[in-house]
Amino acid sequence: MAAKTALITGITGQDGSYLAELLLEKGYRVHGIVRRASTFNTERIEHLYRDPHDPQARLFLHYGDLTDGTRMAGLVEQVQPDEVYHLAAQSHVRVSFDEPEFTGDTTGLGTTRLLEAIRRSGVSCRFYQASSSEMFGAAAPPQNEHTLFHPRSPYGAAKVYAYWVTRNYREAYGLHAVNGILFNHESPRRGPTFVTRKVAVAAARIKAGLQEVVHLGNLDARRDWGYAAEYVEAMWLMLQQDRPEDYVIATGVSHSVREFVEHCFAHVGLDWREHVRFDERYLRPTEVDHLIGDASKAEADLGWRATVRAPELARLMVDAELESLGCAGRREGRPAQPVVPAMAVR
């Protein structure tokens, strides 16, 4: 059988890098979309990259942006993917309050542009939409596929729109399109402004004597934290099913931000209370108090179940930061030099 071809938006992000690894291991040809910028942001996938002139190369990068529907359509027709994984978004919840219009345009309407590109191209492919537990917002926990949405941020609202437009294209046009409603999933590749990575970095740096304190916002919010490297397998499994359906992906266990902080600092033998300072600038205008996912449908249908919980995740992330401090900034085996999106790839 010919190798499958996958197109990944957001390939340079945490989830995109783990998903690219998984698909390459399964023999796929992987195409990723990279936003044009004056600096390269490809460090999470540098260890996967080979020069596109190499006959063994199976990872190819293309410039593109979710605000440009014409470009999305051109890439879909050029790549002719068997599977499309739509992971790209403005994904920082707190930032979405500062940039609500941009968040809606990329996180919400960007999904429509990509779905419309697939529909108009006539390319027969399966589509994965990265939905979010933030869609549930104020809904009482635990949350599952039948829980009503009550988003509490522009990001959550934009994801609700993207969720429903994905379902609409499935029902209206017969697209094999699914929503993966992923609860919080973290890793050493998480962006440094996200609270879990921020705390892991701080714990390691404070232990190393490189800083003294870290400033955080709401420590009482409770989240269902899992390991991103496990969650991308669930994404792939969803697109292997005969029928397109939506799934919640979660551990089923929640922890407060305070508890995650405690785990990180305890792992390096520090008392977090001596190093954490409150800063109201990190509070959201409307908060999501408690998210905990019920992933029983995914376990029954996909055979997927989370194995890494928040305490193990905290230790894993802190260990990665400690290792990075001891090896000149290299993380998780990533090479030191960025790769250039192959404009031989157009």
NUDO-190319 format. One record per residue (C-alpha): residue number from 1; x, y, z. Coordinates in Angstrom, 1 decimal. Layout:
<torkol seq="NUM" c1="X" c2="Y" c3="Z"/>
...
***
This chain:
<torkol seq="1" c1="0.0" c2="0.0" c3="0.0"/>
<torkol seq="2" c1="1.1" c2="3.5" c3="-0.8"/>
<torkol seq="3" c1="2.0" c2="5.6" c3="2.3"/>
<torkol seq="4" c1="-0.7" c2="7.9" c3="3.5"/>
<torkol seq="5" c1="-0.2" c2="11.7" c3="3.3"/>
<torkol seq="6" c1="-1.1" c2="13.9" c3="6.3"/>
<torkol seq="7" c1="-1.4" c2="17.7" c3="6.4"/>
<torkol seq="8" c1="-0.9" c2="19.3" c3="9.8"/>
<torkol seq="9" c1="-1.7" c2="22.9" c3="10.7"/>
<torkol seq="10" c1="0.2" c2="24.1" c3="13.7"/>
<torkol seq="11" c1="3.0" c2="21.5" c3="13.2"/>
<torkol seq="12" c1="5.5" c2="23.7" c3="15.0"/>
<torkol seq="13" c1="3.5" c2="23.7" c3="18.2"/>
<torkol seq="14" c1="3.6" c2="21.2" c3="21.0"/>
<torkol seq="15" c1="0.9" c2="18.9" c3="19.6"/>
<torkol seq="16" c1="2.0" c2="19.3" c3="16.0"/>
<torkol seq="17" c1="5.5" c2="18.1" c3="16.8"/>
<torkol seq="18" c1="4.4" c2="15.0" c3="18.7"/>
<torkol seq="19" c1="1.8" c2="14.2" c3="16.0"/>
<torkol seq="20" c1="4.4" c2="14.6" c3="13.3"/>
<torkol seq="21" c1="6.7" c2="12.1" c3="15.2"/>
<torkol seq="22" c1="3.8" c2="9.6" c3="15.5"/>
<torkol seq="23" c1="2.8" c2="9.8" c3="11.9"/>
<torkol seq="24" c1="6.4" c2="9.5" c3="10.6"/>
<torkol seq="25" c1="6.8" c2="6.5" c3="12.7"/>
<torkol seq="26" c1="3.7" c2="5.0" c3="11.1"/>
<torkol seq="27" c1="5.2" c2="5.6" c3="7.6"/>
<torkol seq="28" c1="3.2" c2="8.7" c3="6.6"/>
<torkol seq="29" c1="4.4" c2="11.5" c3="4.4"/>
<torkol seq="30" c1="3.8" c2="14.6" c3="6.5"/>
<torkol seq="31" c1="3.2" c2="18.1" c3="5.3"/>
<torkol seq="32" c1="3.1" c2="20.9" c3="7.8"/>
<torkol seq="33" c1="2.0" c2="24.5" c3="7.5"/>
<torkol seq="34" c1="4.3" c2="27.2" c3="9.0"/>
<torkol seq="35" c1="3.5" c2="30.8" c3="9.5"/>
<torkol seq="36" c1="6.0" c2="33.2" c3="7.9"/>
<torkol seq="37" c1="7.9" c2="35.2" c3="10.4"/>
<torkol seq="38" c1="11.3" c2="37.0" c3="10.5"/>
<torkol seq="39" c1="12.6" c2="34.4" c3="12.9"/>
<torkol seq="40" c1="12.3" c2="30.6" c3="12.7"/>
<torkol seq="41" c1="10.0" c2="28.8" c3="15.2"/>
<torkol seq="42" c1="10.7" c2="25.3" c3="14.1"/>
<torkol seq="43" c1="12.7" c2="24.1" c3="17.1"/>
<torkol seq="44" c1="10.1" c2="21.5" c3="18.2"/>
<torkol seq="45" c1="10.4" c2="19.6" c3="14.9"/>
<torkol seq="46" c1="14.1" c2="20.1" c3="14.1"/>
<torkol seq="47" c1="15.0" c2="16.5" c3="15.0"/>
<torkol seq="48" c1="12.5" c2="15.3" c3="12.4"/>
<torkol seq="49" c1="13.6" c2="17.4" c3="9.5"/>
<torkol seq="50" c1="15.6" c2="16.3" c3="6.5"/>
<torkol seq="51" c1="16.5" c2="18.4" c3="3.5"/>
<torkol seq="52" c1="13.6" c2="18.0" c3="1.0"/>
<torkol seq="53" c1="16.1" c2="17.2" c3="-1.7"/>
<torkol seq="54" c1="16.9" c2="14.0" c3="0.2"/>
<torkol seq="55" c1="15.0" c2="11.1" c3="-1.5"/>
<torkol seq="56" c1="14.3" c2="9.7" c3="2.0"/>
<torkol seq="57" c1="12.7" c2="12.9" c3="3.2"/>
<torkol seq="58" c1="9.1" c2="12.5" c3="4.4"/>
<torkol seq="59" c1="8.5" c2="15.8" c3="6.2"/>
<torkol seq="60" c1="7.8" c2="18.9" c3="4.2"/>
<torkol seq="61" c1="7.0" c2="22.4" c3="5.4"/>
<torkol seq="62" c1="5.0" c2="25.1" c3="3.6"/>
<torkol seq="63" c1="4.3" c2="28.7" c3="4.4"/>
<torkol seq="64" c1="0.7" c2="29.5" c3="5.1"/>
<torkol seq="65" c1="-1.7" c2="31.3" c3="7.4"/>
<torkol seq="66" c1="-5.2" c2="30.5" c3="8.6"/>
<torkol seq="67" c1="-6.4" c2="34.0" c3="7.7"/>
<torkol seq="68" c1="-5.6" c2="33.3" c3="4.0"/>
<torkol seq="69" c1="-8.3" c2="31.0" c3="2.6"/>
<torkol seq="70" c1="-6.8" c2="31.1" c3="-0.9"/>
<torkol seq="71" c1="-3.5" c2="29.7" c3="0.4"/>
<torkol seq="72" c1="-5.3" c2="27.0" c3="2.4"/>
<torkol seq="73" c1="-7.2" c2="25.9" c3="-0.8"/>
<torkol seq="74" c1="-4.0" c2="25.9" c3="-2.8"/>
<torkol seq="75" c1="-2.1" c2="23.8" c3="-0.2"/>
<torkol seq="76" c1="-5.0" c2="21.2" c3="0.0"/>
<torkol seq="77" c1="-5.0" c2="20.8" c3="-3.8"/>
<torkol seq="78" c1="-1.2" c2="20.6" c3="-3.9"/>
<torkol seq="79" c1="-0.7" c2="18.2" c3="-1.1"/>
<torkol seq="80" c1="-3.8" c2="16.0" c3="-1.7"/>
<torkol seq="81" c1="-3.8" c2="14.7" c3="1.9"/>
<torkol seq="82" c1="-5.5" c2="11.6" c3="3.1"/>
<torkol seq="83" c1="-5.8" c2="13.1" c3="6.6"/>
<torkol seq="84" c1="-5.9" c2="16.7" c3="7.7"/>
<torkol seq="85" c1="-5.1" c2="17.5" c3="11.4"/>
<torkol seq="86" c1="-6.1" c2="21.1" c3="12.2"/>
<torkol seq="87" c1="-4.2" c2="22.0" c3="15.3"/>
<torkol seq="88" c1="-3.3" c2="25.7" c3="14.6"/>
<torkol seq="89" c1="-5.0" c2="28.4" c3="16.6"/>
<torkol seq="90" c1="-4.4" c2="31.4" c3="18.8"/>
<torkol seq="91" c1="-4.5" c2="29.1" c3="21.8"/>
<torkol seq="92" c1="-3.6" c2="31.2" c3="24.8"/>
<torkol seq="93" c1="-6.8" c2="31.7" c3="26.8"/>
<torkol seq="94" c1="-5.6" c2="34.8" c3="28.7"/>
<torkol seq="95" c1="-4.3" c2="36.4" c3="25.5"/>
<torkol seq="96" c1="-7.7" c2="35.9" c3="23.9"/>
<torkol seq="97" c1="-9.2" c2="38.5" c3="26.2"/>
<torkol seq="98" c1="-6.6" c2="41.0" c3="24.9"/>
<torkol seq="99" c1="-7.0" c2="40.0" c3="21.2"/>
<torkol seq="100" c1="-10.6" c2="38.7" c3="20.9"/>
<torkol seq="101" c1="-11.0" c2="39.6" c3="17.2"/>
<torkol seq="102" c1="-7.7" c2="38.0" c3="16.1"/>
<torkol seq="103" c1="-8.6" c2="34.9" c3="18.2"/>
<torkol seq="104" c1="-12.0" c2="34.6" c3="16.5"/>
<torkol seq="105" c1="-10.5" c2="35.1" c3="13.1"/>
<torkol seq="106" c1="-7.8" c2="32.4" c3="13.4"/>
<torkol seq="107" c1="-9.3" c2="30.0" c3="15.9"/>
<torkol seq="108" c1="-12.8" c2="30.2" c3="14.7"/>
<torkol seq="109" c1="-13.0" c2="31.3" c3="11.1"/>
<torkol seq="110" c1="-9.6" c2="29.7" c3="10.3"/>
<torkol seq="111" c1="-11.4" c2="26.3" c3="10.7"/>
<torkol seq="112" c1="-14.1" c2="27.4" c3="8.2"/>
<torkol seq="113" c1="-11.5" c2="28.4" c3="5.7"/>
<torkol seq="114" c1="-9.8" c2="25.0" c3="5.9"/>
<torkol seq="115" c1="-13.0" c2="23.0" c3="5.7"/>
<torkol seq="116" c1="-14.2" c2="25.1" c3="2.8"/>
<torkol seq="117" c1="-10.8" c2="24.5" c3="1.1"/>
<torkol seq="118" c1="-11.3" c2="20.8" c3="1.5"/>
<torkol seq="119" c1="-14.9" c2="20.9" c3="0.3"/>
<torkol seq="120" c1="-14.2" c2="23.0" c3="-2.8"/>
<torkol seq="121" c1="-11.1" c2="21.0" c3="-3.8"/>
<torkol seq="122" c1="-13.0" c2="17.8" c3="-3.9"/>
<torkol seq="123" c1="-10.1" c2="16.1" c3="-2.2"/>
<torkol seq="124" c1="-11.3" c2="13.0" c3="-0.4"/>
<torkol seq="125" c1="-9.7" c2="13.2" c3="3.1"/>
<torkol seq="126" c1="-10.5" c2="12.9" c3="6.8"/>
<torkol seq="127" c1="-10.4" c2="16.0" c3="8.9"/>
<torkol seq="128" c1="-9.5" c2="16.4" c3="12.6"/>
<torkol seq="129" c1="-10.5" c2="19.5" c3="14.5"/>
<torkol seq="130" c1="-8.6" c2="20.3" c3="17.7"/>
<torkol seq="131" c1="-11.5" c2="21.2" c3="20.0"/>
<torkol seq="132" c1="-10.9" c2="22.2" c3="23.6"/>
<torkol seq="133" c1="-12.2" c2="21.6" c3="27.1"/>
<torkol seq="134" c1="-12.4" c2="25.4" c3="27.4"/>
<torkol seq="135" c1="-15.6" c2="25.1" c3="25.4"/>
<torkol seq="136" c1="-17.2" c2="23.7" c3="28.6"/>
<torkol seq="137" c1="-16.2" c2="26.7" c3="30.7"/>
<torkol seq="138" c1="-18.7" c2="27.1" c3="33.5"/>
<torkol seq="139" c1="-20.4" c2="23.7" c3="32.9"/>
<torkol seq="140" c1="-20.4" c2="21.5" c3="36.0"/>
<torkol seq="141" c1="-17.8" c2="18.7" c3="36.0"/>
<torkol seq="142" c1="-17.3" c2="16.0" c3="35.0"/>
<torkol seq="143" c1="-17.7" c2="17.0" c3="31.3"/>
<torkol seq="144" c1="-18.3" c2="14.5" c3="28.4"/>
<torkol seq="145" c1="-19.5" c2="14.6" c3="24.8"/>
<torkol seq="146" c1="-23.1" c2="15.4" c3="25.9"/>
<torkol seq="147" c1="-22.2" c2="18.3" c3="28.3"/>
<torkol seq="148" c1="-23.6" c2="21.7" c3="27.2"/>
<torkol seq="149" c1="-21.0" c2="24.3" c3="26.3"/>
<torkol seq="150" c1="-20.6" c2="27.4" c3="28.4"/>
<torkol seq="151" c1="-17.4" c2="29.1" c3="27.3"/>
<torkol seq="152" c1="-15.8" c2="31.7" c3="29.5"/>
<torkol seq="153" c1="-13.3" c2="33.3" c3="27.2"/>
<torkol seq="154" c1="-13.0" c2="34.5" c3="23.5"/>
<torkol seq="155" c1="-10.8" c2="31.5" c3="22.9"/>
<torkol seq="156" c1="-13.5" c2="29.1" c3="24.3"/>
<torkol seq="157" c1="-16.2" c2="30.8" c3="22.3"/>
<torkol seq="158" c1="-14.1" c2="30.6" c3="19.1"/>
<torkol seq="159" c1="-13.5" c2="26.9" c3="19.7"/>
<torkol seq="160" c1="-17.2" c2="26.4" c3="20.1"/>
<torkol seq="161" c1="-17.8" c2="28.0" c3="16.7"/>
<torkol seq="162" c1="-15.1" c2="25.8" c3="15.2"/>
<torkol seq="163" c1="-16.6" c2="22.7" c3="16.8"/>
<torkol seq="164" c1="-20.1" c2="23.4" c3="15.4"/>
<torkol seq="165" c1="-18.8" c2="24.3" c3="11.9"/>
<torkol seq="166" c1="-16.9" c2="21.0" c3="11.8"/>
<torkol seq="167" c1="-20.1" c2="19.1" c3="12.7"/>
<torkol seq="168" c1="-22.0" c2="21.2" c3="10.1"/>
<torkol seq="169" c1="-19.6" c2="20.3" c3="7.3"/>
<torkol seq="170" c1="-19.9" c2="16.6" c3="8.4"/>
<torkol seq="171" c1="-23.7" c2="16.7" c3="8.3"/>
<torkol seq="172" c1="-24.2" c2="19.0" c3="5.3"/>
<torkol seq="173" c1="-21.5" c2="17.7" c3="3.0"/>
<torkol seq="174" c1="-20.7" c2="14.3" c3="4.2"/>
<torkol seq="175" c1="-17.1" c2="15.1" c3="5.2"/>
<torkol seq="176" c1="-15.4" c2="12.6" c3="7.4"/>
<torkol seq="177" c1="-14.8" c2="15.3" c3="10.0"/>
<torkol seq="178" c1="-14.3" c2="14.8" c3="13.8"/>
<torkol seq="179" c1="-13.8" c2="16.9" c3="16.9"/>
<torkol seq="180" c1="-11.3" c2="15.8" c3="19.5"/>
<torkol seq="181" c1="-12.3" c2="17.6" c3="22.7"/>
<torkol seq="182" c1="-8.9" c2="17.5" c3="24.4"/>
<torkol seq="183" c1="-8.6" c2="18.5" c3="28.0"/>
<torkol seq="184" c1="-5.4" c2="20.2" c3="29.2"/>
<torkol seq="185" c1="-2.4" c2="18.3" c3="27.9"/>
<torkol seq="186" c1="1.2" c2="19.4" c3="28.6"/>
<torkol seq="187" c1="4.8" c2="18.5" c3="28.0"/>
<torkol seq="188" c1="8.3" c2="19.9" c3="28.0"/>
<torkol seq="189" c1="7.4" c2="21.3" c3="24.6"/>
<torkol seq="190" c1="4.6" c2="23.4" c3="25.9"/>
<torkol seq="191" c1="5.0" c2="27.2" c3="25.3"/>
<torkol seq="192" c1="6.8" c2="29.0" c3="28.1"/>
<torkol seq="193" c1="3.9" c2="31.3" c3="28.8"/>
<torkol seq="194" c1="1.5" c2="28.5" c3="29.7"/>
<torkol seq="195" c1="1.2" c2="28.0" c3="33.4"/>
<torkol seq="196" c1="2.5" c2="24.4" c3="33.6"/>
<torkol seq="197" c1="5.7" c2="25.1" c3="31.6"/>
<torkol seq="198" c1="6.1" c2="28.4" c3="33.4"/>
<torkol seq="199" c1="6.1" c2="26.7" c3="36.7"/>
<torkol seq="200" c1="8.4" c2="23.8" c3="35.6"/>
<torkol seq="201" c1="10.9" c2="26.3" c3="34.2"/>
<torkol seq="202" c1="10.8" c2="28.4" c3="37.4"/>
<torkol seq="203" c1="11.3" c2="25.4" c3="39.7"/>
<torkol seq="204" c1="14.3" c2="24.3" c3="37.7"/>
<torkol seq="205" c1="15.8" c2="27.8" c3="37.5"/>
<torkol seq="206" c1="15.2" c2="28.6" c3="41.1"/>
<torkol seq="207" c1="16.9" c2="25.3" c3="42.1"/>
<torkol seq="208" c1="19.8" c2="26.2" c3="39.9"/>
<torkol seq="209" c1="20.1" c2="29.7" c3="41.5"/>
<torkol seq="210" c1="19.1" c2="31.5" c3="38.3"/>
<torkol seq="211" c1="16.0" c2="33.2" c3="39.6"/>
<torkol seq="212" c1="14.3" c2="33.7" c3="42.9"/>
<torkol seq="213" c1="10.5" c2="33.9" c3="42.4"/>
<torkol seq="214" c1="7.8" c2="33.3" c3="39.9"/>
<torkol seq="215" c1="4.6" c2="35.3" c3="39.5"/>
<torkol seq="216" c1="1.3" c2="33.5" c3="39.0"/>
<torkol seq="217" c1="-2.4" c2="34.2" c3="39.0"/>
<torkol seq="218" c1="-5.3" c2="32.0" c3="40.1"/>
<torkol seq="219" c1="-3.9" c2="29.0" c3="42.0"/>
<torkol seq="220" c1="-7.4" c2="27.6" c3="42.8"/>
<torkol seq="221" c1="-8.5" c2="26.8" c3="39.2"/>
<torkol seq="222" c1="-8.7" c2="23.0" c3="38.7"/>
<torkol seq="223" c1="-7.7" c2="21.3" c3="35.5"/>
<torkol seq="224" c1="-7.5" c2="17.8" c3="34.1"/>
<torkol seq="225" c1="-3.9" c2="17.6" c3="33.0"/>
<torkol seq="226" c1="-2.5" c2="14.9" c3="30.7"/>
<torkol seq="227" c1="0.6" c2="14.2" c3="28.6"/>
<torkol seq="228" c1="0.5" c2="15.7" c3="25.1"/>
<torkol seq="229" c1="2.6" c2="12.8" c3="23.6"/>
<torkol seq="230" c1="-0.2" c2="10.4" c3="24.6"/>
<torkol seq="231" c1="-3.0" c2="12.6" c3="23.4"/>
<torkol seq="232" c1="-1.8" c2="12.8" c3="19.8"/>
<torkol seq="233" c1="-2.3" c2="9.1" c3="19.5"/>
<torkol seq="234" c1="-6.0" c2="9.6" c3="20.3"/>
<torkol seq="235" c1="-6.1" c2="12.2" c3="17.4"/>
<torkol seq="236" c1="-4.8" c2="9.6" c3="15.0"/>
<torkol seq="237" c1="-7.2" c2="6.9" c3="16.3"/>
<torkol seq="238" c1="-10.2" c2="9.1" c3="15.8"/>
<torkol seq="239" c1="-9.4" c2="9.4" c3="12.1"/>
<torkol seq="240" c1="-9.0" c2="5.6" c3="11.7"/>
<torkol seq="241" c1="-12.6" c2="4.9" c3="12.7"/>
<torkol seq="242" c1="-15.2" c2="3.9" c3="10.0"/>
<torkol seq="243" c1="-17.7" c2="6.5" c3="11.3"/>
<torkol seq="244" c1="-16.7" c2="10.1" c3="12.1"/>
<torkol seq="245" c1="-17.6" c2="10.9" c3="15.8"/>
<torkol seq="246" c1="-16.5" c2="13.4" c3="18.4"/>
<torkol seq="247" c1="-14.5" c2="12.4" c3="21.5"/>
<torkol seq="248" c1="-13.5" c2="13.8" c3="24.8"/>
<torkol seq="249" c1="-9.9" c2="13.0" c3="25.7"/>
<torkol seq="250" c1="-8.9" c2="13.4" c3="29.3"/>
<torkol seq="251" c1="-7.4" c2="11.6" c3="32.3"/>
<torkol seq="252" c1="-10.5" c2="11.8" c3="34.5"/>
<torkol seq="253" c1="-8.6" c2="13.3" c3="37.4"/>
<torkol seq="254" c1="-8.3" c2="17.0" c3="38.2"/>
<torkol seq="255" c1="-5.7" c2="19.0" c3="40.2"/>
<torkol seq="256" c1="-5.5" c2="22.6" c3="41.2"/>
<torkol seq="257" c1="-2.8" c2="24.9" c3="39.9"/>
<torkol seq="258" c1="-1.6" c2="25.1" c3="43.4"/>
<torkol seq="259" c1="-1.2" c2="21.3" c3="43.5"/>
<torkol seq="260" c1="0.7" c2="21.3" c3="40.2"/>
<torkol seq="261" c1="3.0" c2="24.0" c3="41.7"/>
<torkol seq="262" c1="3.6" c2="21.9" c3="44.8"/>
<torkol seq="263" c1="4.5" c2="18.8" c3="42.7"/>
<torkol seq="264" c1="7.0" c2="20.8" c3="40.7"/>
<torkol seq="265" c1="8.8" c2="22.5" c3="43.6"/>
<torkol seq="266" c1="8.7" c2="19.4" c3="45.8"/>
<torkol seq="267" c1="10.5" c2="17.5" c3="43.0"/>
<torkol seq="268" c1="13.5" c2="19.8" c3="43.4"/>
<torkol seq="269" c1="13.3" c2="19.9" c3="47.2"/>
<torkol seq="270" c1="11.9" c2="23.4" c3="47.5"/>
<torkol seq="271" c1="9.0" c2="25.0" c3="49.4"/>
<torkol seq="272" c1="6.9" c2="26.6" c3="46.7"/>
<torkol seq="273" c1="5.5" c2="29.1" c3="49.2"/>
<torkol seq="274" c1="8.9" c2="30.8" c3="49.5"/>
<torkol seq="275" c1="9.1" c2="31.4" c3="45.7"/>
<torkol seq="276" c1="5.6" c2="32.0" c3="44.3"/>
<torkol seq="277" c1="4.1" c2="35.5" c3="44.2"/>
<torkol seq="278" c1="0.6" c2="36.5" c3="43.2"/>
<torkol seq="279" c1="0.1" c2="38.9" c3="40.3"/>
<torkol seq="280" c1="-3.4" c2="40.0" c3="39.4"/>
<torkol seq="281" c1="-2.4" c2="40.7" c3="35.8"/>
<torkol seq="282" c1="-2.6" c2="37.0" c3="35.2"/>
<torkol seq="283" c1="-6.2" c2="36.7" c3="36.2"/>
<torkol seq="284" c1="-8.9" c2="36.3" c3="33.6"/>
<torkol seq="285" c1="-12.0" c2="38.5" c3="33.5"/>
<torkol seq="286" c1="-14.0" c2="35.3" c3="33.6"/>
<torkol seq="287" c1="-12.5" c2="32.2" c3="35.0"/>
<torkol seq="288" c1="-13.1" c2="28.5" c3="34.4"/>
<torkol seq="289" c1="-13.1" c2="27.0" c3="37.8"/>
<torkol seq="290" c1="-13.1" c2="23.2" c3="37.3"/>
<torkol seq="291" c1="-12.6" c2="21.0" c3="34.3"/>
<torkol seq="292" c1="-12.5" c2="17.2" c3="34.6"/>
<torkol seq="293" c1="-13.1" c2="15.0" c3="31.5"/>
<torkol seq="294" c1="-15.0" c2="11.8" c3="31.2"/>
<torkol seq="295" c1="-13.2" c2="9.9" c3="28.4"/>
<torkol seq="296" c1="-15.1" c2="6.7" c3="28.7"/>
<torkol seq="297" c1="-16.3" c2="6.8" c3="25.1"/>
<torkol seq="298" c1="-12.8" c2="7.1" c3="23.8"/>
<torkol seq="299" c1="-11.7" c2="4.1" c3="25.9"/>
<torkol seq="300" c1="-14.7" c2="2.1" c3="24.7"/>
<torkol seq="301" c1="-14.5" c2="3.0" c3="21.0"/>
<torkol seq="302" c1="-10.8" c2="3.7" c3="20.5"/>
<torkol seq="303" c1="-9.1" c2="1.6" c3="23.2"/>
<torkol seq="304" c1="-7.4" c2="4.8" c3="24.3"/>
<torkol seq="305" c1="-6.7" c2="5.6" c3="28.0"/>
<torkol seq="306" c1="-4.4" c2="8.1" c3="29.6"/>
<torkol seq="307" c1="-1.5" c2="6.7" c3="31.7"/>
<torkol seq="308" c1="0.3" c2="9.9" c3="32.8"/>
<torkol seq="309" c1="-1.3" c2="12.0" c3="35.5"/>
<torkol seq="310" c1="-0.5" c2="15.5" c3="36.8"/>
<torkol seq="311" c1="2.1" c2="14.4" c3="39.5"/>
<torkol seq="312" c1="4.1" c2="12.4" c3="37.0"/>
<torkol seq="313" c1="3.7" c2="15.1" c3="34.4"/>
<torkol seq="314" c1="5.1" c2="17.7" c3="36.8"/>
<torkol seq="315" c1="8.1" c2="15.6" c3="37.5"/>
<torkol seq="316" c1="8.7" c2="14.8" c3="33.8"/>
<torkol seq="317" c1="8.5" c2="18.5" c3="32.9"/>
<torkol seq="318" c1="10.8" c2="19.7" c3="35.7"/>
<torkol seq="319" c1="13.4" c2="17.0" c3="34.8"/>
<torkol seq="320" c1="13.4" c2="18.2" c3="31.2"/>
<torkol seq="321" c1="14.1" c2="21.8" c3="32.4"/>
<torkol seq="322" c1="16.9" c2="20.6" c3="34.7"/>
<torkol seq="323" c1="18.4" c2="18.7" c3="31.8"/>
<torkol seq="324" c1="18.2" c2="21.7" c3="29.5"/>
<torkol seq="325" c1="20.1" c2="23.8" c3="32.0"/>
<torkol seq="326" c1="22.8" c2="21.2" c3="32.1"/>
<torkol seq="327" c1="23.2" c2="20.9" c3="28.3"/>
<torkol seq="328" c1="23.3" c2="24.5" c3="27.0"/>
<torkol seq="329" c1="19.6" c2="24.8" c3="26.3"/>
<torkol seq="330" c1="19.0" c2="21.6" c3="24.4"/>
<torkol seq="331" c1="15.6" c2="20.1" c3="25.2"/>
<torkol seq="332" c1="14.2" c2="16.6" c3="24.6"/>
<torkol seq="333" c1="17.0" c2="15.8" c3="22.1"/>
<torkol seq="334" c1="16.3" c2="18.7" c3="19.8"/>
<torkol seq="335" c1="19.1" c2="20.0" c3="17.6"/>
<torkol seq="336" c1="20.4" c2="23.5" c3="18.3"/>
<torkol seq="337" c1="19.9" c2="24.9" c3="14.8"/>
<torkol seq="338" c1="16.5" c2="25.9" c3="13.3"/>
<torkol seq="339" c1="15.4" c2="24.5" c3="10.0"/>
<torkol seq="340" c1="14.2" c2="26.6" c3="7.1"/>
<torkol seq="341" c1="10.7" c2="25.8" c3="5.8"/>
<torkol seq="342" c1="11.6" c2="24.3" c3="2.4"/>
<torkol seq="343" c1="10.7" c2="27.0" c3="-0.1"/>
<torkol seq="344" c1="11.9" c2="24.3" c3="-2.5"/>
<torkol seq="345" c1="8.6" c2="23.1" c3="-1.1"/>
<torkol seq="346" c1="6.8" c2="26.3" c3="-2.1"/>
***
